[in-house]
């Protein structure tokens, strides 16, 4: 998918980096695909800790140790999220591209009906150091209009837009913490609580 190309280019991109990076974030799912919230797909409803930064530049917290890439695509998802994805093929080989565990230690997960022209949800878990990650997130905020937050001890950026080809909403949500980037792109498919479920599984509270 398109987001893998962007993530791959992130390490090489050199964007202005400020000392303080303003947070980033989408999540939440609305089958009507209006905008993301703490997950791939719903308008962010800022709370005290998730309120949008007044500046488009993200400000991350200091990572303590690198987070582990999940062993499989379903492991970090809650039962509620999995129920919303029930029946949608995961990593169907006809979907094209390299799916599942990658040789570089990353993991690519694609939910998509092979016969559909659109309607998909793709997430990449990519080990990424702080510098390249902040370059990527700063670039998305400054140049592509992504909204950024600093929830759950990490940095999250998100954006939704109307498809130019179909009457559906597309979007992208990125969350970075502890040298792990969770990068989700979607079209007409954004389960409620998707990104929040992943974050909670990888970084359980307490």
N, C-alpha and C positions, 0 to 999 in steps of 0.2 A: 504494500500500500504506500501512499505518498508519504505518510509520516515517517516510515523507516528511512527514506532518503534524507529527510530533514534531520532526523536524529543522528544518522551517520555523519552528516556534514557538521553537526554541532561541535564536535571536538576540534574541527579545523577552523571554525568561525571565530573571528576576533571582533567582538563588539565592545562598546564602552562599558566598563564595569565600575560601578561605584562601590565605595566601601560598604555602604549599607544597601542591600538589595530589597526592594519592596516585594512582599509575598505574592504568590500566584495561586489560582484555583478554580476548576469546575467540577461539579458532581450532581448527582440526583438524576432521576429519569422521569421523563414525561413522554409517553408514547407519541404525543403531538410534537415533540422535539422543539420546544420553544427556546430553551437556553439551558446551559449546564449549571449545576450547583456543585456540592462537594463531590460530585461524580460526573460521569459523562452524560450530560444532558439535561439540565433544568436550571432556570434562572437562579443565580446564587442569591441566597437569602442571608446576608451577613449577620452574624451575631457578634457579641463583644469581641471574641477572639478571631472571628473570620471577616471582620469588616474590611471593605476594600481600602487599599492604601491610597492616600491622597495623591501619591505620585505613581506614574506608570512603571517606575523602576523597582523591581523586587528587592527585598532585603532578607536574606536567609540567616538562619541561626547556625551556630557552629556544629558540625556533625561530630558525633562521638562514635567512631568505629563504622565500618561499612556494613550495610544491611545485606542480607542474603537474598538472592534471586529465588523466587518460589520454585519448587520442584516440578509443578505442573500447573496448568492454566486454571483448574477449578479449585485448587487448594486454598487460595486466599479469598474465595467468594463465599458469602453467607448463603444459607439455605434460601432466604428470601430472594436474593439476586439470582441464584441458580434457577429458581422456579420461573423467573421472568425470561430466562434464556432457554427454558426447556423446549426441546424439539428443534432448536436451531443448530445445525451442524457446527462442530468445533474442529478447526484445522483440517477441513476437508481437503484432500490432496489436489482436487480439481480447482481449488481456490487460487492456485498459483503462488509463486514465491516460496521462500524458506520459512516454514512454520514449525512451532515447537521449540525445543532446546537448540541453541546455536553454538557453533564451535568457539565463539568468543565469550561464552558464559552468559549470554543474554537469553531471553525467552520471548517468543512471539506467539500470541494467542489471537485467533481469528474466528469469530462467530459470523457465519454467513450462509445464506441459501445459495448454492452454486448457480442455480438458474436465475437468480434475481439480478436485475440491472443495478440496483442499489440495495439499501438496508444491510448494514454490516456494523460490526463492532470489533475493532482490532486494538490490542494492547501489547506494547513491548516493554519488558523489564530490562533495562540496560544499565550495567555498572558504569558510573560516570563520576569522575572527580568534580570537586566543587567549582574549579575554574571554568572548564568547558560547560558545565551545567548552567552556571550563572550567565555565561556568554549567551547561551541559547535562550534562556528565559528573558534576559534583558532585551535581546533582539526581538523576541516575539512581542514583548510589551511595548517597546519603543517604535517598532517598524510595522507591526501587523495588528495592533490594536487589541492585544490580549489583555484581559483583566487579571491582576495578580493579587494574591493573598499570602498570608503566612500562618496557615492553620496546622494543628497537630505536630508542631515542632519542625515543620518543613516549609517548602515554598511551592506554591501551586499557581498555575496560569491556565486560563480557559477562554474559549471564544466559540460562538456559534454563528452560522450564516446560512442563508437560503441557497439551496442547490441551484446551479445555473441550468441544469438539465431536467431535474425532476421537482415536483411540488413537495419537497421534503426539506428538513433542516439538517445540515451537517454540523459537525463540531469537533473540537479537539481539547483535551484536558491533559495537563502535565503536572506531575507532583514529584518533587525531588527532596530527598532527605538521606543523610548518612551514605553518600556516594551511590545512591540508587535512584535512577530516573524511571518513573512509571509514565509512559506516554500512550495515551489512548486517542484514537481517531474513530469517528463514527458517522453513520448516515442513517437517519430514520430508525435508529436503535440505540437507546441509552437507558438501561435498567436503572431504576431508582436505587440510590445507595451504592452504586457500583464502585466508584473510587473510594468512598468511605469504608466499604467492606474490605478492600485491599489494604488500605492504610491501617485499619484496625487489626488485621491479621498479621501484618509484618511488624507493626509497632504496637503491640497490645498495651493498653493503659495500665499503669502501675507496674 
